[in-house]
Amino acid sequence: MNTSPDTITLRAGCKVNLYLEITGRLDNGYHTLKTLFYPLPTPHDTLTLTFGKQGGEFTLSAGDPELESDSNTIAKAWKVFTEQTGFAPGLSVKLDKGIPMGAGLGGGSADAAAVLRELNTRAGDKALPPDQLNELAASIGADVPFFLLDGPAWAEGIGEELHPVNVDLQGLSLVLICPPMHVSSAWAYHAWDKLKTKRPHRVENTLGFLTCAQTEFKNSPRSRILLHNSFEDVVFPKHHKLLRYKEKLLAQGACGAVLSGSGASLLGLFRDSRIAEAARIEFKKQGIPAHLHCL
């Protein structure tokens, strides 16, 4: 929605992980994954971008001083894009956070992708082709390239190797809950490393669920999607409330529930939209933000 010729307001939606398996650790400290990203329109961040003349300055206001630093993914996106392309308009960004931080929903990556996409749209003959834009996005964060897509994708490597897929969840309803807790991704990876040295890692089917949806990954046969997240092995023992929230989603009628990212958000899939809405209302009564998506 354009509010003036030089100002545009963007909505940056979030993502959930229907499947997340940590497959290894690289020498540089990064971890390799196999994960299924699924985009959701809410919760979302709102970005108001006001463009200035070429060679102008970048400013960011967010209401939270911690978000107004050069380390913000929005600032990084503007910096790397202008340095690589030479298209460097002045840019003032007002960020209204709707995606909770530390929730495993990729809010920072979504913001960066929204800014990159808009810059590239305005860059004219300096615009980057898709492969170069994806490479630039990956330099900001492993999840950023996903938000340049328009649908679900399997991701491998550190999350930058994307394989778009069709995920048919038609007829299901998804309830996303966002407990007011913060789970550090760095801590979660470190805890998983320590656990890995004690016992081999394998996918556990306990409390798992095979949906009625089907998808294809590379040349593998069509198979059902298993809701799974390796982080649950370390996050739930430390954050007991999150395990109880997962159990409550299942008790309220979800046919599957899983942690997203390293948490603290969780999602439940329901076959009956009325039961899903009742679950959403129940979590809201407890002061836990909850969002219903009829898929």
Secondary structure, 3 states (H helix, E strand, C coil): CEEECCEEEEEEEEEEEEEEEEEEECCCCCEEEEEEEEEEEEEEEEEEEEEEEECCCEEEECCCHHHCCCCCHHHHHHHHHHHHHCCCEEEEEEEECCCCCCCCCCHHHHHHHHHHHHHHHHCHHHCCCHHHHHHHHHHHCCCHHHHHCCCCEEEECCCCEEEECCCCCCCCEEEEECCCCCCCHHHHHHHHHHHHHHCCCCCCCCCCCEEEEEECCCCCCCEEEECEECCHHHHHHHCHHHHHHHHHHHHCCCCEEEECCCCCCEEEEECCHHHHHHHHHHHHHCCCCEEEEEC
